[in-house]
Amino acid sequence: MKMSWVFGFRVQWVEKTGSTNADLIAMAQQGAASQTVLAADYQFSGKGRRGRSWGAAPGSSLLFSVLVRPRLDPEAAHLVTTALALSAVEACDALAGVRPGLKWPNDLVVGDRKLAGVLAESMVTGNRLEAVIVGMGINVRTGAAPVETVDTAVSLEDLCGSEVDRSELLAEILGRFSHWMNGIDKPNGQTALMAAARQESATLGRRVSVELADGAVLEGLAEDLDQRGALVLAGNRRVVVGDVVHLRSA
């Protein structure tokens, strides 16, 4: 295990683990400090939304999770996901000249191909948000994405045509994440964050199908993101949690 400090984050890098999110949740329950980061070359029990499995060849992806303890209401925890996703958009642009879009709620896409996914898990006691553990997996090397997603996923090196150092990419993300998290508990910071997220959105302005947690499906035009990061469909329909499919224009 390697340990370093990057922009005030304590970064531990391990060769392999089951899930960086699961490990950080356990560490948070034992009192680990905010701004603890765990990165891994390989995850053998990585997961995406709704418990879906996610695998990648060792060393092919940037796989990491961040523990933060923001002063937010539990219903505003999604702002942390937005902050990390936006930080990755900016970092990919700065380091590789690739600027992905944000597909609501938790993917980075180029066109309609997935470059990265984000998964956040909250620890709540009563009405108090104790911690947010937000993990990210970015396809860096060719072949990083699972075989079954070859037609719907893409890697950073495929897009930029040159080698990308995963440690440098992580540092770039954390520097930008520190900036966005600095004001996340303040109204003006939240406004700036959501304005940037709207600007980088690959979902707004498109017709979408949204599968809700109870299995119901909504379709409509994605019109806005509200100040808590929820997706607003035409007809003022607000979606807090759901899986989005971008529909093709007729």
N, C-alpha and C positions, 0 to 999 in steps of 0.2 A: 504494500500500500504506500502510495506517495501522498504527502500532505504539503500544501502551500497556501499562502494568503494572496488573494486576488481582489483588488478593489474593496477590501474590508470583508470579503467572504472567505471562510475557512474551507478550502477545497481538499477533499480526500478522493484519491483516484485509485480504484481497485481493478485487478485483472478481470474478475468475474463475480457476479452475485445473482441472486434470484431476481430481485427487483429493487432498483434504487429508491423508488417511492416507498415500498414496504419497509426497507431498512431505515429510511429517514423517519417514517411514522413511529417506528419502535424507538428510535433515538429521541424524537420529540416527546414521547410519553415518559422518557427517562430524564427530561429536562434539558435536552440539547438547546443551545443558544440559537437565536435568529441568525440568519446568514450562514448557516451550515450547508455545504454543498457536497453531494456524493456523486461521483462519476464512475463509470465502469466501461471497460473494453467490451464486455459481453454480459448480457442478461439472459438467463435460461428460464425465467418466469415473467418476462416483461409482459405488460398488459396495456391495452388501450381502453377506450370508453366501453362501459357496460361489461367489463371483464374480458373483452376480446383479447386473445393472445397476440403477441407481437414479437417476432424474432428477427435477428440480424446476425450475419457472420461476424466473428470476433474482430474487433478493430475497424469495422467498416462504417460505423455510425458514431455520432456523438450522443452518448446516452448519459443523462445526468438528472438529478433532482435537487431542488433548493428548498430549504426550510426557512420560512419567514414568520414573524409574529407581528403582523400589522395591527394598528388600532382601527379596525373596521368592524361594522356590523356584519353578522354572518351572511346576510343576503347580498353583501357587497364583495364577498370573497372572490367572485369571478374577475374582479378588476386585477387581481394578481396574475391570473392566467393571461389576461389581455396584455399586461405589462411585460411578461416574459415573452409572449409571442411577438409583440411589437419589437422588443429588443433583438430577437433573432432575425426579424426582417431587416432591421438596420445593420446588424452585424454581417449578415450574408452579403449585403450590398457593399459594405465597407471593405470586407476582406476578399470577396470573390467576384464582385461586380454583378451579383445576381440579387434581384429584389423580388422576392416572392410576395404573393398576396395573402391576406388573412381570410381563410374560409371559416365562417362562424360555425361552431364556437371555439374550435381548438386545433385547426390545421393550418399549415403553411403550404400553399400550392403555387405551382407555376403552370399557367394555363389551367387545366383541370387535373393535373398530376400532382400527387402528394409528395412534398419534400420533407415535411416534419409534422409531428403530432405532439400535442401537449395534453397532459392529464393532471388535474389538480384534485387534491383531497383535503378536506378541512377537518380540524379538530375543534369541536364546539362543546362548551360546558354551559348549560342553561342558555342564556342569551348572549354569551360571550364567545367570541372567536379566539380560541387559544393559539392556533397555528394554521398555516396553510403550507402543504407540501405540494409543490408543483414540479412535475417531471416533463422532460422533453427528450424526444428521439429525433435526430436529424440524419437523414441519409447523406453520407459524405462520399464514400467510395462507390464506384460502379459495382452493382450487385448488392448494395446494402439492404435494399428492400426485400421482403419475403418474396419467394418465387411466384406465389399466386397473385402478387400485385404488380407484376412486371409491366403490365399495360396501363396501370393507373398511378404508378409512382415514378419518381425520378431522383437522381442523386446530385449533390452540389457539384462534384467534379465533372459529371457528365455535362452540366450546364456551363461551367466556366472554362473547361478544357485544360485545367491545370491542377496541381496538387494543393490541397487545403489541409493545413495543420489543425488537428482537432483541439489541441490545447490553446492555440491562438484564437480559434473560433469561440471556445468557451470563455476565454478572457474578454473577448470583444463583447459577447452577450452579457456577461456579468457587469461590465462597466456601464453598459446602457441600461441594464435592469436596475442598477443602483440609482441611476438618474430618475427613472420613472417611479421607483418605489419611494424616493425621497419625498414626493408630494402626494402620495396616493391616499393619505388620510385627510387631505385638505381639499375643499371645494374647487379651488383653481387648479390644483394638480390633477384632480379627477376629470375636470373639463378638458384640460390639455391632453390627457391620456386618451379620452374617448374621441376627441377631435382627430388625433393622429390615427386611431384605430379605424375611424370612418374613412379617412383618406387612403389607408392601405387595404381597405376591405375588398375582397374578391366576390363577396356575396351581395352587397347592396346594389340595387338596380337590376337584379336578376330574379326571375321566377324560380321559386324553390319549393321543394317538398320537405316537410319537417315531420319526422316521426317523434312523437312525444313519449315520455317515460311510460305512459299507460298503454302505448300501442296505437293511439289515435294518430291520424295523419292530417296535417294541414298543408294546403297549397296556396301560394299567392306570391305577390311581388314583395321582395325584401326591401323595405323603405328606409329603415334607420336602425341605429343602435342607441339605446337610451343611456342615461348617465350611470347605470349600474351594469352595463354591458349586455343587457337583454336585447334580443332581436325583435324588431317591430315589423310586422307584416301589414300590407294594405288592409284597411279597415280597422286600424289601431289594435291589431291582435298582437299581444306581447308574449314572447316565448323565452322562458328562462333556461330551460333544459330541453335539449332535443338534438336529434341527428339530422343534418341537412344534406339534401341532394340538390345540386344545381341542375335545373331543367334546361334543356336546349330550347332555343327559340323556334317557333313554328316556321 
